[in-house]
């Protein structure tokens, strides 16, 4: 894993409180095509919604994608299938594909029929049981698909996020795919965030099938797993802020940020804020230590990378002349745009269209005000996407707009750069 760190400013004024922003770039190695290498066995558990609203093309497209998924797995991989409506059914318990038999799996999938209500938590929790039972050395991946609102079982997004986060700490990744305009984006997005997986918005059944297959491609191209970042502040730091939306928890050694799996060649960009108290002594001061831990695939070798983060304490007149890093500033604005999407989504849910428009306009204006040389392709895409979505607030279906906002914010606020998650695209 290649790791680089950049501070927006590396100078702090003596005897003055300050805040510096640290940008961390992580890049997983590219998978090397070696016909003699044996990749670790993978475990895939798929949990599709089969409630009444899934009947017709949605369920049929999901079934075709599941059969295609099985065809892409190796005989030694583990596959499990759990469906849910108001009850949960284990169609195929976690077992090796060869032991299931591909023809038998295809038949079991083709026989799935739509049912009644939507107890999403029941299906997900049962899928987790199968994932834990079938997880191998490379952990397991759960993909949860739904087109509706959970109306039975546990329906609290925060509670299910915690369940997913606990599983994520055990190398079980959870991704979610929302289909159509009627699903509960709060629930699905929170589960994916807690589970270190992807959340995809699929406007139609075919997009959902594509998103499911994108999950399989990611599963089969994993280069690292169980990645985590421990941020240990020194006495010269009074607080730490994580600007990305990632699972994190405080412990005796600092703050642990869970990063989950990395695909081949994937890059992530994380932003941290370090709050520095007034320091009386001039000179170099270490603000924190970062410890990145991950397991490299296919060798299953654990690696640890340690990075110290330091700032120079200088006289106030010197600190006043510092120029923040344009690259870090740009990334902060991009993350602010994702927060604006969430705020606009919240306003839209309240029926406050004026606030939703104003919020999106403000984010677009802030990005467009950057110097021309600082406007990268990513910034230009945001500058185009934000007003397009603002204009669609009254023209598009509110459910579509709301899910579009959430899926975009979820993808980009977590630091992914270029990961293919399937689903709707701007």
N, C-alpha and C positions, 0 to 999 in steps of 0.2 A: 504494500500500500504506500503510495507516494503522498506525503503530507507537507503542506506549506502553510505558514502563518503570516498574516499581515496585520499591523495595527493601523488604525486611521491616523493616530498621532502617537509618536513614541517619546514625547516630552510631556512632563507634568510640572506645573508651577509649584515652587517651594511654598510651603505653608498655606496651601489652598486646596480645597477639595476638587476633585476632577473625575471625569468619566471618560474612559477610552473604549473603543470598539475593536474587538479582535475578529478578523475574518480568517476562517480555517478552511482550506481546500483539501479535500481527500479524493484520491483517484485510485480505484481498484485496478489491478493488473489485467491486461487483456488475456483471455483464454488462448492458450496455444493449441492448435490443432495437432494432436499427437495420437495417431491411430493405435499406438501401443499403450497409451494411458487408459486406466480404468477410472471413470469418474465415480464419486460416491453415489450410493443408492439414494434416490430422492423419495420423499413421501408427499403425496398430494391428496388432500381431503377436500372434496367439493360439497358444498351445502346449498343446493338450489331451493328456492321458494316454489312450491307447487300449489299455492292457494288458488282459489277460483279465478282471481284476476290474471293469473298466468296462463289461463287456458288459451288454446289457439296457437297463433304464430310464435308468441313469446316462448312458450314451453317447448314447442317443436324445435325452434332454433337453438334453445339451450341444450336439448337432447342431442341434436346433431353435433354441437360443439363438444359435448362430453364424449361422444364416440370418437371424434377427431382427437381429443385430448388423450384418450386411452391409447390410440394408435401411435402417438408421439412418445409415450413412455417406454422405457426398456422393460424387459421381462423381470428384471431384478428390482425394479422400482415398486414402491408400495402405493396403492390407490384405495381410497375409500369414498363412499357416496352416502350422504345422509340427506333426506328430503324433509321438508316441513310444510305443514299448513297449520291447523290447530292441534295437530299431533305430530310427533316426530317418528320417522321410519328410517332404519338403517337398511338401505338397499344393498349395499356392498360393504361389509366391515373391512377395516384396514388390513390389507393383505397384499402379498406380492402379485404383480400382474399375471405372472406365469401361473400362479396357484389359482387365481380367479378364473383364468381362461378368457382370452379377448372376445371370443364369440359369446360366451356367457355374459360378460359385462355389457356387450352391445345389446343383448336381448333384455337384460335387466333395465338398462337405460331406456330402451324403446318402450317398455311397458309402464313407465311412470305416467300417471294420470293426474289431472288437476283435482284439488280437494276443496277445503272450506276456508277457514279464517287464517290469520297469520300470527303464529307464535314463533317469532324469529329467534328469541333467546333460547327456546327449547331446542331448536335445530342447531344453533351455534354451539351451545354447551355440549350437546351430544357429539357434534363434530370435533370439539376439543378433546373429548374423551378418546375418540378414535385416533386423533392426531398424537396424543400422548402414548397411546398403546402401540401405534405403528411407527413412531419417529425413529429414525436411524441416526447414524453419525452426523449427517448433514441436517438434522432437525426435521421440521415438517412445515408445509405451507397449506393453509386453509383458504379457500375462496368461497365467499358467501355472496349469493345472488338473490336479489329481491326486487319486486316492483311495487310493493305496498307499504303501508304503515303497520307497524307491529300493534296488534290490538288484543294480544294475550301474552301471558308470561311477563318477563322483565322488560320494561319499555324505557328505562332511564338511561340516556346516552352515557352519562358519567359513570354509572355503575358498570355498564358493559365495556366501556373503555378500560376500566381498571382490570376487568377480567382478561381482556385482550392483552393488556400490558404485562400481567403476571405470566401469561402464556408466552409472550414475546421474550421475557427474561429466561425462558426455558427453551429458546431456539425454535419456537413455533410462531411463524409469521401468519398474520391474518390480513387478507385483502378483501375488498368488498366491491361489488358492481351493482349500481342502481339502475333499474330499467324503466324507461318511460318518464312521465312527469308526476307520478303520484307517490313515489317512495319517500321514506323518511330520511332525508339527507343528513339530519343531525345524528341519527343513530348509526347509519352506515359509515359516515365520515369519521365519527369518534371511534368506532371499533377499529377501523383501518389505521388511524393515527396511533391508538394505543398498541395495536398489534404490529407496528413497524411495517405495514404493508401499503398497498396502493388503494386509493378510492377512485373508481371510474364512474362517470355518468354516461350511460348509454341511452340515447334518445329512442332507440328502437331495438327490436330483437336481434337484428343482424349486427348492430354495433355491440350488443352485449356478448354475442358469440365471439366477435373479434377481440373484445377485451379479455374474455376468458382465455383465449388462445395466447394473447400477449402475456398473461400471467404464467402460462406454461413455458413459453419461451424464456421468460425471466428465471423461472425455477431451474430450467435446464442449463442456464448460463451463469449460475452463481459462481463468483470468484472468491467471495469471503462471506463468512457468517458470524453471528453473535458479536458484532462489532459494538463497542461501547466506548464512551469518552468520559474519563474521570477528571473533573476540574477541581484542583486543590488550591485554594487561595492562600496567600501568605498573610501575615498580620498587616501588610500594607494594602489590603483590599477589604472593604466593609460589606460589599455585596456583589452578587453576580446575576446578570440577566441573560436569559437565553431568548434571542429574538426569533428563532425558528420555532415552529410548532412541533415539538418532539417530546416523547415520553422522558421524564426526568424525575429523579427523586434525590433528596438530601440524605446524606449519611455522615458518619463520623469523619470520613476522609475527604468530604467535599460534596460536590454535586455530580451524580452519575447520569449521563445522557445516553439513552439506548438508541443505537443506530440500526440494528438489525442486519439484514443481508445486503451485500453489494453484488450487482451483476458485473459481468465481464466488461472492463473498461469504463465502468460507470464513475461519474464524478459527483461529489456532493460539496455544497458550500454552506458553512455554518457561521453564524454571527453571534458573538458573545459580548456583553457589556460588563466591564470591570469598574466598580465604583471605588475610587482611591481617596483615602482620607488625606487631610493636610499633613505633609511630612516636613520635618524641620531640617533634615540633612540633605545636602546636595549630592549628586552622584547617581550611579546605577542602582535601581531597586527592583528586585524580583517581585512581580505582582501575583503570579500563579504558576502552577505546573500542570501541564496537560498530559494525561496518560491514555493513549489509544490502545485498546486491546481488541484483537480479532483473530478468527481462525481461518487460515488460508486453505482454499480448496484447489485441487483434490487431495492434497497431501494431509489435510486435517492437522496442520501445524499451527500452534498458537503463537502469535507475535505480539510484542508490546513496543510501542513507540512513545518515547517521553520527550516533551518539548517544554523548556522553560519560557516564560513570558515576562519580559522586563521592560521597564520604562526608565528614562533618565529624568531625574529631578533637577530642574534648572531654575535660575532666577525668573521672576514674573515677566520681566521685559523680554526675555528670550522666548518664553513660552507663548507670549502674545503674538509672536511672529510665525508661529507654526502654521503649516498649510495641511489640512487633512487630506488623506489619500483619496483621490478621485474614485478609485476602484471600490474602496470600502464604502464611500458615500453613495455611489451608484447602487450597490447591493442593499444598503439600508433603505433607499428609496423604493427599490423593487419589493422589499419585504413590507414596506409601508403600504404599497399598492395592494398587497394581498390582504392586509388588515382592513383596507378600505372596502374591498370586495365583501368581506364578512360583515362589516358595518352596513353596507348597502343592502345585503341580504336580510339583515335584521330589520332594517327600516322597511323593506318591501313586505316582510311578514306582518308588520304592523299596519300596512296600507299607506305608509308615509312615502309616497313616490317622490316628493320634492327633496326630502333628505337623501333618498337613495341616489337621485340624479346629482345632487350637489356633492355628495361624497365621492362618486366616481369622477366627476369633473375635477375635483380638487387633486385627486391622485394623478390624473392625466396631466394637469397643469404643472404639477411639481416635477414630473418626469420630463415634460417638454421644455422646461426651463433650464435643463442641463446644457452645458456647452455641446456644440455639434459633434466634437471629437469624442465625447463621452457617451453618445447615443449608439449603443451596440444593437445588434439584431434583436436581442432579448428586450431591450428598452423600446425599440421601435414597435415590436409586436404588442407590448403593453399599451403604448400610446395609441395604437390602432384599436385594440380590443376594448379598452375602457369606454370611449365614446360610442362605439358600435353597440355595446351592451346598454349604455345609458339610453340611446335612442330606441332600443328594443324593449325598454321597461313597459311602455304602453302598447307596443305593437305585438309583442310575443306573449305566449301563454305564461302567466306568473310562475307556474310550477317549473316550466322549462328554464326561465331566467334565474330563478332561485337556485336550481340545481347546477346550472352552468357556473354561477358565481361560486358556489361552495366547492365544486370539483376543481376549478381553476385555483382557488385560494389554497385548497388542501394540497394540491400537487406542488405549487410553487413556494409555499411557506415552509416546506420541510427540507429545502435545500437540494432537491433533485435537479440535476442538469442533464437533460437528454434522455432520461429513462422513459422507455415506451410503456405507457400504462393502458393503452387502448382507450375506448370510449370516445366521447364527443371531443372534437378539436375546434379551436377558434377559426 
